[in-house]
Each structure stands twice: as structure tokens, then as C-alpha cells.
């Protein structure tokens, strides 16, 4: 069984080959990021703003403006404690996180590590769901590349 066999059998063979290559490259990037860690960002002025069934909600001020997607997986390290969680919201120089464990009412200083490899894993799995009937334009773009006529869109 080849990588191309994982895709919908109605996809043209060249498109299946391209998607197989994309998945292979995404896996390489994903494993590199997983093994070498994501980026760490300095966060200050952390405050516990609530608790829900999902975990503990914290707001943090950031030293740099970040653009993190909602639900992006993160790890927060404050001193010797760390907690895994996800991004609830990120805007300007503030981030709101849902953490699995309580770091206390106030967290003066912490590091937030973003784990982008999990997003790549999701993207990789999504490539398997490409349906040529529902995504005909995407299939045509993959097959024809830059020669695809723009007036069709």
C-alpha cells in the first residue's frame, strides 16, 4: 500500500501523488517541531479569571503581539510548575488560556510554549478527507496548478 492509496479513489493519480508528497513533508515538519519544541513567549501579569468544566481560565499580558489560533495547544511554565492547555482568545498583547491545572490566583511571570506541530497533524489528517465532488476547484488547482483559469473562480 502506497501513500496515494490513503486518498479517495476518485481523485486523479497526479493529485493523489501531490497530496502524498504534501503529507510526507508535513510529517517531517511536524516531527521536527515536536522533537525540537515550539516557540516560547514571555508572559506577565497572569490572573486566574475563572474555572469551568474545561479547566482554569487565565489571562496573560504578552511582551510581543501574537497571532495564535483558538484551540492552539500550549504549555505554560511558571517557575517549577507547568500546565497544558489551549488558547481561548488572543488579541493584541493579551492571551486568554484554558489550562488543565491551577497555577494560583496570580502568575507574575511565565513562559507560554506554543505547540504548532499539533496543528500540522490536524492539517495532515484533513488532507485525507479531500472529496473530489465537494472540492472540485481544489482538485482542479492541484491538478492544473498555475495554468488553472482564474475566471472559473
C-alpha positions in Angstrom: 0.0 0.0 0.0 1.4 3.4 -1.0 0.7 6.8 0.4 -1.6 7.5 -2.6 -3.8 4.6 -1.5 -4.9 6.6 1.5 -6.8 9.1 -0.6 -10.2 9.0 -2.2 -10.0 6.6 -5.2 -11.9 9.2 -7.4 -9.0 11.6 -7.2 -6.8 11.7 -10.3 -3.5 9.9 -9.8 -1.4 13.1 -10.1 -3.4 14.8 -7.4 -3.1 11.7 -5.1 0.7 11.9 -5.7 0.9 15.6 -4.9 -1.2 15.1 -1.7 1.1 12.2 -0.7 4.1 14.5 -1.1 2.3 17.2 1.0 1.6 14.8 3.8 5.1 13.5 3.8 6.6 17.0 4.1 4.0 18.0 6.8 5.0 14.9 8.8 8.7 15.8 8.5 8.0 19.4 9.8 5.6 18.1 12.5 8.3 15.6 13.8 10.9 18.3 13.8 8.7 20.8 15.7 7.6 18.1 18.2 11.2 16.9 18.9 12.7 20.4 19.0 9.9 22.2 20.7 7.8 25.2 19.6 8.4 28.8 20.3 8.4 30.2 23.9 6.9 33.5 24.7 7.3 35.6 27.8 4.0 36.3 29.6 3.4 38.5 32.6 0.6 39.7 34.9 -1.2 36.3 34.8 -4.6 36.3 36.5 -7.0 33.4 37.2 -10.3 34.7 35.7 -12.5 31.7 36.2 -12.9 27.9 36.4 -15.1 25.8 34.2 -15.6 22.2 33.3 -12.8 22.6 30.8 -10.2 23.9 33.2 -8.8 27.1 34.6 -9.1 30.3 32.6 -6.1 32.7 32.8 -5.4 36.0 31.1 -1.8 37.0 30.5 -0.1 40.1 29.1 2.5 39.4 26.4 5.7 41.2 25.5 5.0 40.8 21.8 1.8 40.8 19.8 0.9 37.2 18.9 -1.5 35.7 16.5 -2.5 32.4 17.9 -5.5 30.4 16.7 -8.2 29.5 19.1 -7.7 26.0 20.4 -4.0 26.1 19.7 -2.3 23.7 22.2 0.0 25.4 24.7 2.1 24.7 27.7 2.5 27.4 30.4 5.6 27.2 32.6 5.7 29.4 35.8 8.7 28.7 38.0 8.8 24.9 38.6 5.1 24.4 37.7 3.7 23.8 34.2 0.3 23.3 32.8 -1.0 22.2 29.4 -3.9 24.0 27.9 -5.3 25.7 24.8 -5.8 29.2 23.6 -9.3 30.6 24.2 -8.6 34.0 22.7 -5.6 36.0 21.6 -5.7 39.7 20.7 -3.1 42.4 20.6 -0.8 41.9 23.6 -3.2 39.7 25.7 -4.0 36.0 25.6 -6.7 34.1 27.4 -5.9 30.4 28.0 -7.8 27.4 29.4 -5.3 25.4 31.5 -5.7 21.9 32.8 -4.3 22.7 36.2 -4.5 25.6 38.6 -1.3 27.8 38.8 -2.7 30.0 41.5 -4.7 33.3 41.6 -1.8 35.3 40.2 1.1 34.3 38.0 3.6 37.2 37.9 5.8 35.7 35.1 5.5 32.7 32.9 6.6 31.3 29.6 4.0 30.1 27.0 5.1 27.4 24.7 3.1 27.0 21.5 2.9 23.5 20.1 2.3 24.1 16.3 3.0 20.5 15.4 -0.4 19.5 16.6 -1.9 22.0 14.1 0.2 20.4 11.3 -1.1 17.0 12.4 -4.7 18.2 12.0 -3.9 19.6 8.6 -2.3 16.4 7.6 -5.4 14.4 8.6 -7.6 16.9 6.8 -5.8 16.2 3.5 -7.2 12.6 3.7 -10.8 14.0 3.6 -10.4 15.8 0.3 -13.6 14.8 -1.6 -13.3 15.4 -5.4 -17.1 16.0 -5.6 -17.3 18.6 -2.8 -13.8 20.2 -3.5 -13.7 20.2 -7.3 -11.9 23.6 -7.5 -9.2 22.5 -5.1 -8.7 19.3 -7.0 -8.5 21.2 -10.3 -6.0 23.7 -8.8 -3.8 20.8 -7.5 -4.0 19.1 -10.9 -3.5 22.1 -13.2 -1.5 24.4 -11.0 -1.0 27.9 -12.1 -2.5 27.2 -15.5 -5.9 26.9 -14.0 -8.1 29.8 -15.5 -8.9 32.5 -12.9 -12.3 33.3 -14.4 -13.7 30.0 -13.3 -13.4 31.0 -9.6 
